[in-house]
């Protein structure tokens, strides 16, 4: 069962993602901040990360850079309410970019694609 790490400062988003992704058969760990992300990855060993960009206490693009510096093969999906970040050069380091919606069809599709691509690398 693949493990998904959800990093988002909005509790209702974390709860929605947890419920929907668990129903899809994923193990889900969620946190409200990207601070200490490298330690959390080491502890939880997720197969994929869903990362918010605009959080109260940190910038998700900076968190993405930390992840890429140490775990360059770990898939990361940026999930944000702001489409404008898609053109940010830092966003290109992510495997996918999804605009937040209560319909998680697109997010689920991207998770599946990223995990399939990761499996092909092995």
C-alpha positions in Angstrom: 0.0 0.0 0.0 1.7 3.3 -1.1 2.2 5.9 1.6 1.2 9.5 0.8 2.5 12.4 2.9 0.1 15.4 2.8 1.7 18.8 3.8 -1.0 21.5 4.0 -1.7 24.1 6.7 -5.5 23.9 6.1 -7.0 21.3 8.3 -10.1 20.7 6.2 -7.9 20.0 3.1 -5.8 17.5 5.1 -9.0 15.8 6.3 -10.5 15.7 2.8 -7.3 14.3 1.3 -6.9 11.7 4.1 -10.5 10.5 3.7 -10.5 10.3 -0.1 -7.0 8.8 -0.4 -7.6 6.2 2.3 -10.7 5.2 0.4 -8.5 4.7 -2.7 -6.3 2.3 -0.7 -3.4 4.6 0.2 -1.8 5.0 3.6 -1.9 8.7 4.5 0.2 10.8 6.9 -0.7 14.5 7.1 1.0 17.4 8.7 0.3 21.2 8.9 3.8 22.4 8.1 6.8 21.7 5.9 9.2 22.6 8.7 11.3 19.5 9.5 10.3 17.9 6.3 13.5 15.9 5.9 13.2 14.4 9.3 9.6 13.5 8.6 10.5 11.9 5.3 13.2 9.9 7.0 10.7 8.7 9.7 7.6 8.1 7.6 9.3 7.0 4.3 6.4 8.2 2.0 6.1 7.0 -1.6 4.8 10.4 -2.7 4.3 13.9 -1.2 1.4 16.3 -1.8 2.6 19.7 -0.9 0.8 23.0 -0.5 2.7 26.1 -1.7 1.3 28.9 0.4 1.4 28.0 4.1 1.3 30.2 7.1 4.7 29.4 8.5 6.7 28.3 5.4 6.8 28.5 1.6 6.1 25.1 -0.1 8.5 25.9 -3.0 11.3 26.2 -0.4 10.2 22.9 1.1 10.2 21.4 -2.4 13.8 22.5 -2.9 14.8 20.9 0.4 13.2 17.6 -0.7 14.8 17.7 -4.1 18.2 18.3 -2.6 18.1 15.1 -0.6 15.4 12.9 -2.1 15.5 13.8 -5.8 13.6 10.7 -6.8 10.7 11.1 -4.4 7.6 12.2 -6.3 6.2 15.6 -5.2 2.8 17.0 -6.3 2.3 20.7 -5.7 -1.3 21.3 -4.7 -2.3 24.9 -4.4 -5.3 27.3 -4.7 -3.2 29.6 -6.9 -2.6 28.8 -10.5 -0.1 31.6 -10.8 2.7 29.6 -9.1 2.6 27.1 -12.0 4.8 29.5 -14.0 7.3 29.9 -11.1 10.6 28.4 -12.1 10.8 26.6 -8.7 7.5 24.8 -9.4 9.2 23.0 -12.3 11.0 20.8 -9.8 7.7 19.1 -8.9 6.5 16.0 -10.7 3.0 17.5 -11.0 1.0 20.6 -10.3 -2.7 20.5 -9.3 -5.0 23.4 -8.4 -7.0 22.6 -5.3 -10.6 21.5 -5.7 -13.1 19.5 -3.7 -13.2 17.2 -6.7 -10.0 15.2 -6.3 -10.2 13.4 -9.6 -7.2 15.3 -11.1 -5.1 14.8 -7.9 -5.8 11.1 -7.8 -4.9 10.8 -11.4 -1.6 12.6 -10.8 -0.8 10.5 -7.8 -1.4 7.3 -9.8 0.8 8.6 -12.7 3.6 9.6 -10.4 3.6 6.3 -8.6 3.6 4.4 -11.8 6.5 6.4 -13.2 8.4 5.8 -9.9 7.8 2.0 -10.2 9.2 2.0 -13.7 12.4 3.6 -12.5 13.1 0.6 -10.3 
